[in-house]
Amino acid sequence: MSAYSTQLKSLIEQYKKDNPDTLTDPHELASWAYHNGLIKPYSKTIIDVIASDISQVFREEYRTDKLGRRYRAKHAVKSKKNNRNMSLWADIDDENVPCEHFVKSFAQRRQQIVGDCLQLKTDVDVYNDKHAENKNDQIQLVLDFTNDVEELQIPYKKSA
């Protein structure tokens, strides 16, 4: 764990002592820490925040194709250069972007989904082990999304 993460964990503990509510809003916590002089942003942090905002704008840009399908316009490939993590973004409509960029991007997004599913399954299993008295009380989790995706594609298949 980084020194910054350790500092944030300490701030969280201090905030929870001052604000014993069970629900925590990260923005309120950050505002509390900043206004109490407990944390000051570094210029690198400010640049990281702006870069994160730019990435969010990229992530939120959608377009509609001639069949009425809403698609994400910008796609990122995460990589490492000189021990620095970076994301390189490209527009799906830019014919000059090599196909390999999108192959990597889609593969990375798929891995994120798999990771999310694994974590969700683990969380459900732990919940069931801790709270479900018998099989009927357990939360059931289906990770096969085939029918869900096909159902959401129906409006577009009628247009084709």
Secondary structure in CASP SS format (residue, H / E / C, confidence):
PFRMAT SS
TARGET T0000
AUTHOR 0000-0000-0000
METHOD secondary structure of the structure
MODEL  1
M C 1.00
S C 1.00
A H 1.00
Y H 1.00
S H 1.00
T H 1.00
Q H 1.00
L H 1.00
K H 1.00
S H 1.00
L H 1.00
I H 1.00
E H 1.00
Q H 1.00
Y H 1.00
K H 1.00
K H 1.00
D H 1.00
N C 1.00
P C 1.00
D C 1.00
T C 1.00
L C 1.00
T C 1.00
D C 1.00
P H 1.00
H H 1.00
E H 1.00
L H 1.00
A H 1.00
S H 1.00
W H 1.00
A H 1.00
Y H 1.00
H H 1.00
N C 1.00
G C 1.00
L C 1.00
I C 1.00
K C 1.00
P C 1.00
Y C 1.00
S H 1.00
K H 1.00
T H 1.00
I H 1.00
I H 1.00
D H 1.00
V H 1.00
I H 1.00
A H 1.00
S H 1.00
D H 1.00
I H 1.00
S H 1.00
Q H 1.00
V H 1.00
F H 1.00
R H 1.00
E H 1.00
E C 1.00
Y E 1.00
R E 1.00
T E 1.00
D C 1.00
K C 1.00
L C 1.00
G C 1.00
R C 1.00
R E 1.00
Y E 1.00
R E 1.00
A C 1.00
K E 1.00
H E 1.00
A E 1.00
V E 1.00
K E 1.00
S E 1.00
K E 1.00
K E 1.00
N C 1.00
N C 1.00
R E 1.00
N E 1.00
M E 1.00
S E 1.00
L E 1.00
W E 1.00
A E 1.00
D E 1.00
I C 1.00
D C 1.00
D C 1.00
E C 1.00
N C 1.00
V C 1.00
P C 1.00
C H 1.00
E H 1.00
H H 1.00
F H 1.00
V H 1.00
K H 1.00
S H 1.00
F H 1.00
A H 1.00
Q H 1.00
R H 1.00
R H 1.00
Q H 1.00
Q H 1.00
I H 1.00
V H 1.00
G H 1.00
D H 1.00
C H 1.00
L H 1.00
Q H 1.00
L H 1.00
K H 1.00
T H 1.00
D H 1.00
V H 1.00
D H 1.00
V H 1.00
Y H 1.00
N H 1.00
D H 1.00
K H 1.00
H H 1.00
A C 1.00
E C 1.00
N C 1.00
K H 1.00
N H 1.00
D H 1.00
Q C 1.00
I C 1.00
Q C 1.00
L C 1.00
V C 1.00
L C 1.00
D C 1.00
F C 1.00
T H 1.00
N H 1.00
D H 1.00
V H 1.00
E H 1.00
E H 1.00
L H 1.00
Q H 1.00
I H 1.00
P H 1.00
Y H 1.00
K H 1.00
K H 1.00
S H 1.00
A C 1.00
END
